[in-house]
Amino acid sequence: TLKEYPAVRYRMGHDDNSVLAHMVLERLNAFKADNPTMGEGTDKARSQLLIIDRGFDPVSPLLHELTFQSMAYDLLDIQQDIYQYETTGISDNREIGRA
């Protein structure tokens, strides 16, 4: 867990949003009951959890494929379906890996 206890906000107008928001809040309250210090800290601002439905933004699915593969190709340097990366192990030797 991230030790967060966010305020839950949802878009009104769809009953499903309200039902989901209340279910999530119940689960968060159960986690908070088990760990009372969750979400507390001197420098901690309370996070916000937004629950919205696809009707809020109907254009995004048309702009880009919503798959992990398309996201990986956008964010990583993948050449001919191969991703190469460098890593250092415990002994600080550099290794080149392929995935």
Biopython code that builds the backbone (N, CA, C, O; Angstrom):
import numpy as np
from Bio.PDB.StructureBuilder import StructureBuilder

atoms = [
    (1, "THR", "N", (0.831, -1.184, 0.000)),
    (1, "THR", "CA", (0.000, 0.000, 0.000)),
    (1, "THR", "C", (0.878, 1.251, 0.000)),
    (1, "THR", "O", (2.006, 1.237, 0.493)),
    (2, "LEU", "N", (0.349, 2.306, -0.550)),
    (2, "LEU", "CA", (1.080, 3.567, -0.630)),
    (2, "LEU", "C", (0.894, 4.426, 0.607)),
    (2, "LEU", "O", (1.401, 5.546, 0.671)),
    (3, "LYS", "N", (0.168, 3.909, 1.593)),
    (3, "LYS", "CA", (-0.112, 4.660, 2.827)),
    (3, "LYS", "C", (-0.902, 5.931, 2.542)),
    (3, "LYS", "O", (-0.791, 6.913, 3.275)),
    (4, "GLU", "N", (-1.692, 5.912, 1.489)),
    (4, "GLU", "CA", (-2.524, 7.056, 1.133)),
    (4, "GLU", "C", (-3.945, 6.833, 1.643)),
    (4, "GLU", "O", (-4.426, 5.700, 1.696)),
    (5, "TYR", "N", (-4.596, 7.900, 2.007)),
    (5, "TYR", "CA", (-6.014, 7.871, 2.380)),
    (5, "TYR", "C", (-6.686, 9.032, 1.649)),
    (5, "TYR", "O", (-6.916, 10.091, 2.233)),
    (6, "PRO", "N", (-7.001, 8.825, 0.362)),
    (6, "PRO", "CA", (-7.472, 9.944, -0.455)),
    (6, "PRO", "C", (-8.925, 10.307, -0.192)),
    (6, "PRO", "O", (-9.717, 9.495, 0.287)),
    (7, "ALA", "N", (-9.245, 11.533, -0.515)),
    (7, "ALA", "CA", (-10.637, 11.953, -0.575)),
    (7, "ALA", "C", (-11.199, 11.415, -1.888)),
    (7, "ALA", "O", (-10.563, 11.549, -2.933)),
    (8, "VAL", "N", (-12.368, 10.817, -1.845)),
    (8, "VAL", "CA", (-12.963, 10.208, -3.035)),
    (8, "VAL", "C", (-13.951, 11.192, -3.635)),
    (8, "VAL", "O", (-14.873, 11.652, -2.962)),
    (9, "ARG", "N", (-13.751, 11.507, -4.902)),
    (9, "ARG", "CA", (-14.647, 12.417, -5.622)),
    (9, "ARG", "C", (-15.130, 11.718, -6.877)),
    (9, "ARG", "O", (-14.401, 10.929, -7.479)),
    (10, "TYR", "N", (-16.363, 12.010, -7.269)),
    (10, "TYR", "CA", (-16.911, 11.371, -8.465)),
    (10, "TYR", "C", (-17.806, 12.333, -9.218)),
    (10, "TYR", "O", (-18.314, 13.309, -8.665)),
    (11, "ARG", "N", (-17.984, 12.035, -10.483)),
    (11, "ARG", "CA", (-18.822, 12.858, -11.352)),
    (11, "ARG", "C", (-20.281, 12.496, -11.130)),
    (11, "ARG", "O", (-20.669, 11.335, -11.266)),
    (12, "MET", "N", (-21.079, 13.481, -10.791)),
    (12, "MET", "CA", (-22.507, 13.236, -10.577)),
    (12, "MET", "C", (-23.208, 13.047, -11.921)),
    (12, "MET", "O", (-22.720, 13.491, -12.960)),
    (13, "GLY", "N", (-24.327, 12.401, -11.880)),
    (13, "GLY", "CA", (-25.113, 12.217, -13.090)),
    (13, "GLY", "C", (-25.232, 10.761, -13.499)),
    (13, "GLY", "O", (-26.139, 10.395, -14.246)),
    (14, "HIS", "N", (-24.331, 9.937, -13.019)),
    (14, "HIS", "CA", (-24.385, 8.509, -13.305)),
    (14, "HIS", "C", (-24.380, 7.769, -11.976)),
    (14, "HIS", "O", (-23.457, 7.924, -11.176)),
    (15, "ASP", "N", (-25.401, 6.971, -11.745)),
    (15, "ASP", "CA", (-25.508, 6.250, -10.479)),
    (15, "ASP", "C", (-24.347, 5.284, -10.269)),
    (15, "ASP", "O", (-23.936, 5.042, -9.135)),
    (16, "ASP", "N", (-23.818, 4.731, -11.364)),
    (16, "ASP", "CA", (-22.694, 3.797, -11.236)),
    (16, "ASP", "C", (-21.483, 4.465, -10.597)),
    (16, "ASP", "O", (-20.770, 3.835, -9.815)),
    (17, "ASN", "N", (-21.244, 5.729, -10.920)),
    (17, "ASN", "CA", (-20.121, 6.450, -10.322)),
    (17, "ASN", "C", (-20.292, 6.551, -8.810)),
    (17, "ASN", "O", (-19.342, 6.350, -8.054)),
    (18, "SER", "N", (-21.494, 6.860, -8.384)),
    (18, "SER", "CA", (-21.781, 6.993, -6.960)),
    (18, "SER", "C", (-21.614, 5.658, -6.239)),
    (18, "SER", "O", (-21.024, 5.602, -5.160)),
    (19, "VAL", "N", (-22.128, 4.590, -6.830)),
    (19, "VAL", "CA", (-22.013, 3.265, -6.218)),
    (19, "VAL", "C", (-20.544, 2.875, -6.085)),
    (19, "VAL", "O", (-20.110, 2.417, -5.027)),
    (20, "LEU", "N", (-19.784, 3.058, -7.157)),
    (20, "LEU", "CA", (-18.360, 2.715, -7.116)),
    (20, "LEU", "C", (-17.614, 3.569, -6.097)),
    (20, "LEU", "O", (-16.782, 3.052, -5.351)),
    (21, "ALA", "N", (-17.897, 4.860, -6.056)),
    (21, "ALA", "CA", (-17.225, 5.751, -5.103)),
    (21, "ALA", "C", (-17.497, 5.318, -3.668)),
    (21, "ALA", "O", (-16.589, 5.332, -2.837)),
    (22, "HIS", "N", (-18.722, 4.938, -3.372)),
    (22, "HIS", "CA", (-19.046, 4.502, -2.010)),
    (22, "HIS", "C", (-18.386, 3.154, -1.683)),
    (22, "HIS", "O", (-17.963, 2.935, -0.548)),
    (23, "MET", "N", (-18.298, 2.262, -2.658)),
    (23, "MET", "CA", (-17.624, 0.981, -2.437)),
    (23, "MET", "C", (-16.135, 1.198, -2.152)),
    (23, "MET", "O", (-15.572, 0.589, -1.242)),
    (24, "VAL", "N", (-15.511, 2.067, -2.934)),
    (24, "VAL", "CA", (-14.088, 2.362, -2.732)),
    (24, "VAL", "C", (-13.876, 3.014, -1.373)),
    (24, "VAL", "O", (-12.923, 2.677, -0.670)),
    (25, "LEU", "N", (-14.742, 3.936, -0.997)),
    (25, "LEU", "CA", (-14.619, 4.615, 0.292)),
    (25, "LEU", "C", (-14.766, 3.628, 1.448)),
    (25, "LEU", "O", (-14.057, 3.733, 2.449)),
    (26, "GLU", "N", (-15.682, 2.670, 1.313)),
    (26, "GLU", "CA", (-15.836, 1.648, 2.356)),
    (26, "GLU", "C", (-14.553, 0.831, 2.510)),
    (26, "GLU", "O", (-14.125, 0.546, 3.628)),
    (27, "ARG", "N", (-13.946, 0.459, 1.389)),
    (27, "ARG", "CA", (-12.692, -0.308, 1.448)),
    (27, "ARG", "C", (-11.568, 0.524, 2.067)),
    (27, "ARG", "O", (-10.787, 0.021, 2.875)),
    (28, "LEU", "N", (-11.494, 1.802, 1.679)),
    (28, "LEU", "CA", (-10.472, 2.673, 2.259)),
    (28, "LEU", "C", (-10.671, 2.830, 3.761)),
    (28, "LEU", "O", (-9.704, 2.831, 4.522)),
    (29, "ASN", "N", (-11.922, 2.963, 4.186)),
    (29, "ASN", "CA", (-12.205, 3.084, 5.615)),
    (29, "ASN", "C", (-11.810, 1.809, 6.365)),
    (29, "ASN", "O", (-11.338, 1.874, 7.500)),
    (30, "ALA", "N", (-12.006, 0.646, 5.723)),
    (30, "ALA", "CA", (-11.605, -0.618, 6.346)),
    (30, "ALA", "C", (-10.079, -0.684, 6.487)),
    (30, "ALA", "O", (-9.567, -1.122, 7.517)),
    (31, "PHE", "N", (-9.361, -0.250, 5.452)),
    (31, "PHE", "CA", (-7.901, -0.215, 5.538)),
    (31, "PHE", "C", (-7.453, 0.768, 6.617)),
    (31, "PHE", "O", (-6.515, 0.493, 7.364)),
    (32, "LYS", "N", (-8.127, 1.910, 6.692)),
    (32, "LYS", "CA", (-7.778, 2.926, 7.684)),
    (32, "LYS", "C", (-8.028, 2.407, 9.102)),
    (32, "LYS", "O", (-7.286, 2.746, 10.023)),
    (33, "ALA", "N", (-9.075, 1.581, 9.286)),
    (33, "ALA", "CA", (-9.355, 1.007, 10.600)),
    (33, "ALA", "C", (-8.228, 0.066, 11.027)),
    (33, "ALA", "O", (-7.887, -0.003, 12.208)),
    (34, "ASP", "N", (-7.648, -0.661, 10.060)),
    (34, "ASP", "CA", (-6.538, -1.565, 10.366)),
    (34, "ASP", "C", (-5.223, -0.813, 10.592)),
    (34, "ASP", "O", (-4.358, -1.270, 11.339)),
    (35, "ASN", "N", (-5.085, 0.336, 9.944)),
    (35, "ASN", "CA", (-3.850, 1.116, 10.047)),
    (35, "ASN", "C", (-4.229, 2.584, 10.243)),
    (35, "ASN", "O", (-4.319, 3.328, 9.267)),
    (36, "PRO", "N", (-4.454, 3.012, 11.489)),
    (36, "PRO", "CA", (-4.932, 4.376, 11.748)),
    (36, "PRO", "C", (-4.012, 5.493, 11.280)),
    (36, "PRO", "O", (-4.461, 6.626, 11.105)),
    (37, "THR", "N", (-2.724, 5.194, 11.072)),
    (37, "THR", "CA", (-1.800, 6.245, 10.641)),
    (37, "THR", "C", (-1.769, 6.401, 9.129)),
    (37, "THR", "O", (-1.019, 7.228, 8.611)),
    (38, "MET", "N", (-2.564, 5.629, 8.419)),
    (38, "MET", "CA", (-2.581, 5.699, 6.954)),
    (38, "MET", "C", (-2.985, 7.101, 6.494)),
    (38, "MET", "O", (-4.009, 7.633, 6.924)),
    (39, "GLY", "N", (-2.181, 7.686, 5.627)),
    (39, "GLY", "CA", (-2.485, 8.997, 5.070)),
    (39, "GLY", "C", (-2.080, 10.163, 5.942)),
    (39, "GLY", "O", (-2.413, 11.309, 5.640)),
    (40, "GLU", "N", (-1.363, 9.888, 7.025)),
    (40, "GLU", "CA", (-0.955, 10.970, 7.918)),
    (40, "GLU", "C", (0.532, 11.238, 7.770)),
    (40, "GLU", "O", (1.306, 10.359, 7.393)),
    (41, "GLY", "N", (0.907, 12.449, 8.068)),
    (41, "GLY", "CA", (2.306, 12.852, 8.010)),
    (41, "GLY", "C", (2.393, 14.354, 8.087)),
    (41, "GLY", "O", (1.437, 15.053, 7.751)),
    (42, "THR", "N", (3.533, 14.861, 8.527)),
    (42, "THR", "CA", (3.663, 16.312, 8.705)),
    (42, "THR", "C", (3.691, 17.055, 7.376)),
    (42, "THR", "O", (3.174, 18.168, 7.278)),
    (43, "ASP", "N", (4.287, 16.453, 6.355)),
    (43, "ASP", "CA", (4.397, 17.124, 5.055)),
    (43, "ASP", "C", (3.445, 16.524, 4.030)),
    (43, "ASP", "O", (3.665, 16.665, 2.827)),
    (44, "LYS", "N", (2.413, 15.870, 4.479)),
    (44, "LYS", "CA", (1.540, 15.121, 3.588)),
    (44, "LYS", "C", (0.268, 15.906, 3.292)),
    (44, "LYS", "O", (-0.492, 16.244, 4.200)),
    (45, "ALA", "N", (0.048, 16.189, 2.025)),
    (45, "ALA", "CA", (-1.217, 16.779, 1.591)),
    (45, "ALA", "C", (-2.146, 15.622, 1.240)),
    (45, "ALA", "O", (-1.688, 14.595, 0.740)),
    (46, "ARG", "N", (-3.408, 15.770, 1.487)),
    (46, "ARG", "CA", (-4.351, 14.679, 1.221)),
    (46, "ARG", "C", (-4.550, 14.533, -0.277)),
    (46, "ARG", "O", (-4.846, 15.498, -0.981)),
    (47, "SER", "N", (-4.382, 13.313, -0.746)),
    (47, "SER", "CA", (-4.538, 13.040, -2.172)),
    (47, "SER", "C", (-6.019, 12.957, -2.526)),
    (47, "SER", "O", (-6.877, 12.819, -1.654)),
    (48, "GLN", "N", (-6.296, 13.044, -3.811)),
    (48, "GLN", "CA", (-7.663, 13.012, -4.320)),
    (48, "GLN", "C", (-7.810, 11.843, -5.294)),
    (48, "GLN", "O", (-6.981, 11.675, -6.189)),
    (49, "LEU", "N", (-8.845, 11.045, -5.129)),
    (49, "LEU", "CA", (-9.155, 9.961, -6.055)),
    (49, "LEU", "C", (-10.379, 10.384, -6.854)),
    (49, "LEU", "O", (-11.465, 10.559, -6.302)),
    (50, "LEU", "N", (-10.191, 10.545, -8.159)),
    (50, "LEU", "CA", (-11.284, 10.964, -9.036)),
    (50, "LEU", "C", (-11.863, 9.755, -9.752)),
    (50, "LEU", "O", (-11.128, 8.973, -10.355)),
    (51, "ILE", "N", (-13.170, 9.603, -9.685)),
    (51, "ILE", "CA", (-13.856, 8.530, -10.393)),
    (51, "ILE", "C", (-14.740, 9.184, -11.447)),
    (51, "ILE", "O", (-15.695, 9.894, -11.131)),
    (52, "ILE", "N", (-14.398, 8.926, -12.705)),
    (52, "ILE", "CA", (-15.179, 9.483, -13.805)),
    (52, "ILE", "C", (-15.519, 8.364, -14.779)),
    (52, "ILE", "O", (-14.865, 7.321, -14.788)),
    (53, "ASP", "N", (-16.517, 8.578, -15.577)),
    (53, "ASP", "CA", (-16.918, 7.574, -16.550)),
    (53, "ASP", "C", (-16.441, 7.985, -17.938)),
    (53, "ASP", "O", (-16.010, 9.121, -18.141)),
    (54, "ARG", "N", (-16.518, 7.070, -18.880)),
    (54, "ARG", "CA", (-16.064, 7.364, -20.246)),
    (54, "ARG", "C", (-16.868, 8.484, -20.888)),
    (54, "ARG", "O", (-16.378, 9.126, -21.817)),
    (55, "GLY", "N", (-18.060, 8.734, -20.433)),
    (55, "GLY", "CA", (-18.854, 9.831, -20.967)),
    (55, "GLY", "C", (-18.240, 11.189, -20.691)),
    (55, "GLY", "O", (-18.567, 12.167, -21.363)),
    (56, "PHE", "N", (-17.353, 11.258, -19.711)),
    (56, "PHE", "CA", (-16.682, 12.505, -19.371)),
    (56, "PHE", "C", (-15.689, 12.914, -20.443)),
    (56, "PHE", "O", (-15.507, 14.105, -20.694)),
    (57, "ASP", "N", (-15.044, 11.946, -21.079)),
    (57, "ASP", "CA", (-14.038, 12.213, -22.108)),
    (57, "ASP", "C", (-14.176, 11.182, -23.228)),
    (57, "ASP", "O", (-13.406, 10.223, -23.271)),
    (58, "PRO", "N", (-15.123, 11.355, -24.118)),
    (58, "PRO", "CA", (-15.352, 10.349, -25.160)),
    (58, "PRO", "C", (-14.329, 10.371, -26.293)),
    (58, "PRO", "O", (-14.335, 9.464, -27.126)),
    (59, "VAL", "N", (-13.456, 11.367, -26.355)),
    (59, "VAL", "CA", (-12.528, 11.505, -27.471)),
    (59, "VAL", "C", (-11.254, 10.686, -27.286)),
    (59, "VAL", "O", (-10.699, 10.197, -28.270)),
    (60, "SER", "N", (-10.773, 10.521, -26.045)),
    (60, "SER", "CA", (-9.489, 9.856, -25.803)),
    (60, "SER", "C", (-9.363, 8.478, -26.441)),
    (60, "SER", "O", (-8.317, 8.190, -27.021)),
    (61, "PRO", "N", (-10.363, 7.617, -26.366)),
    (61, "PRO", "CA", (-10.195, 6.302, -27.012)),
    (61, "PRO", "C", (-10.009, 6.393, -28.521)),
    (61, "PRO", "O", (-9.452, 5.479, -29.129)),
    (62, "LEU", "N", (-10.461, 7.468, -29.126)),
    (62, "LEU", "CA", (-10.316, 7.618, -30.569)),
    (62, "LEU", "C", (-8.937, 8.147, -30.954)),
    (62, "LEU", "O", (-8.516, 8.000, -32.101)),
    (63, "LEU", "N", (-8.235, 8.759, -30.010)),
    (63, "LEU", "CA", (-6.938, 9.357, -30.304)),
    (63, "LEU", "C", (-5.791, 8.362, -30.258)),
    (63, "LEU", "O", (-4.777, 8.564, -30.926)),
    (64, "HIS", "N", (-5.928, 7.305, -29.494)),
    (64, "HIS", "CA", (-4.813, 6.388, -29.290)),
    (64, "HIS", "C", (-5.346, 5.019, -28.899)),
    (64, "HIS", "O", (-6.386, 4.902, -28.250)),
    (65, "GLU", "N", (-4.615, 3.985, -29.304)),
    (65, "GLU", "CA", (-4.965, 2.651, -28.850)),
    (65, "GLU", "C", (-4.737, 2.559, -27.353)),
    (65, "GLU", "O", (-3.771, 3.119, -26.836)),
    (66, "LEU", "N", (-5.602, 1.871, -26.665)),
    (66, "LEU", "CA", (-5.469, 1.746, -25.220)),
    (66, "LEU", "C", (-4.971, 0.350, -24.863)),
    (66, "LEU", "O", (-5.659, -0.411, -24.183)),
    (67, "THR", "N", (-3.768, 0.022, -25.329)),
    (67, "THR", "CA", (-3.171, -1.268, -25.006)),
    (67, "THR", "C", (-1.789, -1.039, -24.420)),
    (67, "THR", "O", (-1.175, 0.004, -24.645)),
    (68, "PHE", "N", (-1.304, -2.018, -23.667)),
    (68, "PHE", "CA", (0.037, -1.915, -23.109)),
    (68, "PHE", "C", (1.085, -1.921, -24.214)),
    (68, "PHE", "O", (2.112, -1.251, -24.103)),
    (69, "GLN", "N", (0.830, -2.675, -25.277)),
    (69, "GLN", "CA", (1.806, -2.757, -26.361)),
    (69, "GLN", "C", (1.993, -1.393, -27.019)),
    (69, "GLN", "O", (3.127, -0.970, -27.240)),
    (70, "SER", "N", (0.911, -0.706, -27.334)),
    (70, "SER", "CA", (1.049, 0.598, -27.979)),
    (70, "SER", "C", (1.703, 1.610, -27.045)),
    (70, "SER", "O", (2.477, 2.458, -27.490)),
    (71, "MET", "N", (1.392, 1.523, -25.746)),
    (71, "MET", "CA", (2.021, 2.421, -24.786)),
    (71, "MET", "C", (3.523, 2.131, -24.691)),
    (71, "MET", "O", (4.333, 3.057, -24.636)),
    (72, "ALA", "N", (3.892, 0.850, -24.673)),
    (72, "ALA", "CA", (5.311, 0.494, -24.600)),
    (72, "ALA", "C", (6.065, 1.007, -25.821)),
    (72, "ALA", "O", (7.177, 1.518, -25.692)),
    (73, "TYR", "N", (5.468, 0.875, -27.010)),
    (73, "TYR", "CA", (6.131, 1.361, -28.223)),
    (73, "TYR", "C", (6.264, 2.885, -28.209)),
    (73, "TYR", "O", (7.222, 3.422, -28.766)),
    (74, "ASP", "N", (5.334, 3.576, -27.592)),
    (74, "ASP", "CA", (5.421, 5.032, -27.503)),
    (74, "ASP", "C", (6.477, 5.483, -26.503)),
    (74, "ASP", "O", (7.155, 6.485, -26.734)),
    (75, "LEU", "N", (6.628, 4.762, -25.401)),
    (75, "LEU", "CA", (7.477, 5.218, -24.314)),
    (75, "LEU", "C", (8.890, 4.648, -24.329)),
    (75, "LEU", "O", (9.803, 5.253, -23.766)),
    (76, "LEU", "N", (9.086, 3.493, -24.964)),
    (76, "LEU", "CA", (10.389, 2.826, -24.950)),
    (76, "LEU", "C", (10.973, 2.766, -26.350)),
    (76, "LEU", "O", (10.243, 2.851, -27.338)),
    (77, "ASP", "N", (12.278, 2.622, -26.433)),
    (77, "ASP", "CA", (12.959, 2.497, -27.718)),
    (77, "ASP", "C", (12.960, 1.022, -28.129)),
    (77, "ASP", "O", (13.919, 0.298, -27.862)),
    (78, "ILE", "N", (11.889, 0.590, -28.772)),
    (78, "ILE", "CA", (11.740, -0.794, -29.201)),
    (78, "ILE", "C", (12.010, -0.859, -30.699)),
    (78, "ILE", "O", (11.360, -0.179, -31.492)),
    (79, "GLN", "N", (12.977, -1.686, -31.068)),
    (79, "GLN", "CA", (13.352, -1.848, -32.473)),
    (79, "GLN", "C", (13.112, -3.294, -32.879)),
    (79, "GLN", "O", (13.653, -4.201, -32.248)),
    (80, "GLN", "N", (12.330, -3.529, -33.898)),
    (80, "GLN", "CA", (12.019, -4.858, -34.412)),
    (80, "GLN", "C", (11.525, -5.782, -33.298)),
    (80, "GLN", "O", (11.971, -6.924, -33.184)),
    (81, "ASP", "N", (10.621, -5.286, -32.495)),
    (81, "ASP", "CA", (10.012, -6.015, -31.380)),
    (81, "ASP", "C", (11.005, -6.427, -30.296)),
    (81, "ASP", "O", (10.734, -7.361, -29.541)),
    (82, "ILE", "N", (12.147, -5.748, -30.206)),
    (82, "ILE", "CA", (13.164, -6.051, -29.193)),
    (82, "ILE", "C", (13.472, -4.775, -28.419)),
    (82, "ILE", "O", (13.750, -3.731, -29.009)),
    (83, "TYR", "N", (13.420, -4.870, -27.098)),
    (83, "TYR", "CA", (13.779, -3.763, -26.222)),
    (83, "TYR", "C", (15.109, -4.099, -25.561)),
    (83, "TYR", "O", (15.228, -5.113, -24.873)),
    (84, "GLN", "N", (16.108, -3.246, -25.770)),
    (84, "GLN", "CA", (17.416, -3.453, -25.152)),
    (84, "GLN", "C", (17.589, -2.445, -24.031)),
    (84, "GLN", "O", (17.204, -1.282, -24.150)),
    (85, "TYR", "N", (18.181, -2.918, -22.933)),
    (85, "TYR", "CA", (18.373, -2.050, -21.782)),
    (85, "TYR", "C", (19.690, -2.387, -21.107)),
    (85, "TYR", "O", (20.217, -3.489, -21.258)),
    (86, "GLU", "N", (20.214, -1.426, -20.362)),
    (86, "GLU", "CA", (21.441, -1.625, -19.595)),
    (86, "GLU", "C", (21.081, -1.630, -18.124)),
    (86, "GLU", "O", (20.197, -0.899, -17.677)),
    (87, "THR", "N", (21.771, -2.455, -17.395)),
    (87, "THR", "CA", (21.543, -2.503, -15.961)),
    (87, "THR", "C", (22.865, -2.766, -15.256)),
    (87, "THR", "O", (23.792, -3.322, -15.845)),
    (88, "THR", "N", (22.944, -2.370, -14.014)),
    (88, "THR", "CA", (24.105, -2.700, -13.202)),
    (88, "THR", "C", (23.640, -3.647, -12.115)),
    (88, "THR", "O", (22.609, -3.429, -11.479)),
    (89, "GLY", "N", (24.407, -4.692, -11.913)),
    (89, "GLY", "CA", (24.074, -5.676, -10.890)),
    (89, "GLY", "C", (24.695, -5.303, -9.564)),
    (89, "GLY", "O", (25.089, -4.156, -9.350)),
    (90, "ILE", "N", (24.781, -6.263, -8.687)),
    (90, "ILE", "CA", (25.334, -6.039, -7.360)),
    (90, "ILE", "C", (26.804, -5.657, -7.444)),
    (90, "ILE", "O", (27.276, -4.836, -6.657)),
    (91, "SER", "N", (27.531, -6.243, -8.389)),
    (91, "SER", "CA", (28.966, -5.962, -8.500)),
    (91, "SER", "C", (29.259, -4.763, -9.400)),
    (91, "SER", "O", (30.417, -4.540, -9.752)),
    (92, "ASP", "N", (28.265, -4.001, -9.775)),
    (92, "ASP", "CA", (28.386, -2.813, -10.620)),
    (92, "ASP", "C", (28.924, -3.119, -12.019)),
    (92, "ASP", "O", (29.423, -2.219, -12.694)),
    (93, "ASN", "N", (28.829, -4.361, -12.458)),
    (93, "ASN", "CA", (29.155, -4.691, -13.849)),
    (93, "ASN", "C", (27.972, -4.342, -14.716)),
    (93, "ASN", "O", (26.828, -4.616, -14.351)),
    (94, "ARG", "N", (28.233, -3.741, -15.857)),
    (94, "ARG", "CA", (27.144, -3.368, -16.758)),
    (94, "ARG", "C", (26.756, -4.561, -17.616)),
    (94, "ARG", "O", (27.609, -5.271, -18.149)),
    (95, "GLU", "N", (25.458, -4.765, -17.737)),
    (95, "GLU", "CA", (24.935, -5.847, -18.563)),
    (95, "GLU", "C", (23.943, -5.259, -19.547)),
    (95, "GLU", "O", (23.240, -4.301, -19.225)),
    (96, "ILE", "N", (23.883, -5.814, -20.725)),
    (96, "ILE", "CA", (22.887, -5.411, -21.713)),
    (96, "ILE", "C", (21.894, -6.549, -21.844)),
    (96, "ILE", "O", (22.270, -7.684, -22.138)),
    (97, "GLY", "N", (20.643, -6.246, -21.629)),
    (97, "GLY", "CA", (19.612, -7.270, -21.698)),
    (97, "GLY", "C", (18.667, -7.020, -22.855)),
    (97, "GLY", "O", (18.581, -5.906, -23.371)),
    (98, "ARG", "N", (17.974, -8.043, -23.251)),
    (98, "ARG", "CA", (16.976, -7.934, -24.314)),
    (98, "ARG", "C", (15.673, -8.497, -23.806)),
    (98, "ARG", "O", (15.649, -9.538, -23.150)),
    (99, "ALA", "N", (14.600, -7.820, -24.105)),
    (99, "ALA", "CA", (13.283, -8.288, -23.698)),
    (99, "ALA", "C", (12.330, -8.193, -24.864)),
    (99, "ALA", "O", (11.157, -8.542, -24.732)),
]
sb = StructureBuilder()
sb.init_structure("model")
sb.init_model(0)
sb.init_chain("A")
sb.init_seg("    ")
for serial, (resi, resn, name, xyz) in enumerate(atoms, 1):
    if name == "N":
        sb.init_residue(resn, " ", resi, " ")
    sb.init_atom(name, np.array(xyz, "f"), 0.0, 1.0, " ", f" {name:<3s}", serial, name[0])
structure = sb.get_structure()
